[in-house]
Amino acid sequence: MVTLLFLLLLSFSRAFSAENIDDFLECLSLYSEDSASISKVIYTPLNSSYSCLLNFSAHNLRFSTPTTPKPLAFVAPLAVSQIQTTVICAQKHGLQIRIRSGGHDYEGLSYVSDVPFVVVDLINIRSVTIDEGTSTAWVQAGATVGELYYKIAEKNRTLGFPAGVCPTVGCGGHFSGGGHGVLLRKYGLAADNIIDAQLIDVKGRFLDRNSMGEDLFWAIRGGGGASFGVIVAWKVKLVQVPAIVTVFTVSRTLEQNATKLVHKWQSVADKLDDNLFIRVILNRANSEQDGKKIVTVQASFNSLFLGITSKLIPLMQQSFPDLNLTEQDCTEMSWIESTLYFPGFPVEYPIALLNRTDPDLRFFKAKSDYVKEPIPESALEGLWERFYEQEAVGAVLIFHPYGGRMSEVSESNLPFPHRAGNLYEIQHLVYWHEEGNEASQKYISWMRRVYGYLAPFVSKNPRAAYINYRDLDIGTNKKGGKLTSYKEARIWGVKYFKNNFDRLVQVKTRVDPANFFQDEQSIPPISAWNVEDGMSSNPFSLQVQ
């Protein structure tokens, strides 16, 4: 009886979805300025290019399985008007939309949903216009970080931009979550350097900074743009970089004193000269000791210095002599070459920055943490033990130093609150190639155990997290198919945004009260709270500064 009921419900759901998508497609044609043009940017499962588009920007194989929910259609707009029409028609016909600019969302939220949905894929909205005279650029949301870097270098070799190291990440999502990279100690986040934006709101209106107002402009620079509308483009302030920069990667194993070096790094990395960035990459490695091959843990000190080697060496001798950096460890290059160096591309091949595909797609799970006090050596040794476990073959922990400009910006200046007081941020990653749910659970369980082990040594009340390293383990907007209460939503909200979460909810309530733009960790409006949660009034004042 239960099986029969399930099949009946499944059949009804499919019929409902089919009816909705047909009405949606008809609506797109009806409301479009050019119905022939809109038909060229719509992809349904009947279209031979549907699977190619679905998988092209999916960077985590966990969300490319046969059982992963698929969109009823893709809309890959060529013009802003097609985005506007899609937003209006999706609302009219009860379909959720997910917005994909690069496809790097760690939990697949830009192209996966458990309700009938369509994907607005911004792969064609990707122009980059550099104004060398004002040191600014207009960057459309579908452009990748690599495309932005490449376009900057075409115009000027002493201009740069402080975004991430992965060139295939889309600027629409990366900037709206904050966006940090190797220039953050000198210039802060990508979001700190945004001076205007263009967005399609829930009413289908095309808004810029002036017409959207300062509250919404504040919210989309670090609060996740997909909660508030469809980001079309960013105007960014480019930053000055020297003609020559210096990079180095110095690797040490446990047998080469890595534990003491990592411990020392924690006390100096956030206090170094603002022009110097040194991150630590931890992974399991094969080594040799007394002629025998052994498995060990390796710490790689991976650095960018905005200057020449002869100036770097004295700085290191003064601030971090323990690493014993030599001139032979260092390589001088242009800034654009450094954007190839960090993701591991040949520096003489800048056109690689224009490649939107990942040559090594894998399954992975990620988490994040913030560290305010150095982790003791004994605790680091306990962490190394986890790297010897079978599931850690593809595990990587990256310690990303803060300080510098990051400590000078107020927590409330943008929704991104992780500023002064943070020594560094941890990105936890575990990769695997084995298919199947059993394999996924094995590696995800390992990640959760490591995350649990580190709990005493990272930030508390809240245990902070970085929104661009999305993690559904820390909570979602849905419980039993219903939106959570404000109190429950705040569990994950304050981890990403601390007290800025309250203001984000206020902005959301004003600009999207019916909660059309939503996903499992989107900012919900006050009007979405369940009555049975017992909330009879607003949880906080609605006065927006």
Secondary structure, DSSP 8 states (H G I E B T S, - for coil): -HHHHHHHHHHHHHHHHHHHHHHHHHHHHHHSS-HHHHHTTEE-TTSTTHHHHHHHT---GGGSSTTS---SEEE--SSHHHHHHHHHHHHHTT-EEEEESSS--TT-TTT--SSSEEEEEGGG---EEEETTTTEEEEETTSBHHHHHHHHHHH-TTEE----S-TTSBHHHHHHT----TTHHHH--SGGGEEEEEEE-TT--EE-HHHH-HHHHHHHTTS-GGGTSEEEEEEEE-EE--S-EEEEEEEEEGGGTHHHHHHHHHHHTTTS-TTEEEEEEEEEEEEEETTEEEEEEEEEEEEEESS-HHHHHHHHHHH-GGG---GGGEEEE-HHHHHHHTTT--TT-GGGGG--S-SS--EEEEEEEEESS---HHHHHHHHHHHTSGGGGGEEEEEEE--GGGGTS-TTSSS----TT--EEEEEEEEE---SHHHHHHHHHHHHHHHHHTGGGS--SS----TTS--GGG--SEETTEE--HHHHHHHHHHHHTTHHHHHHHHHHHH-TT--S--TTS---GGGS-GGGT--S-SS-----
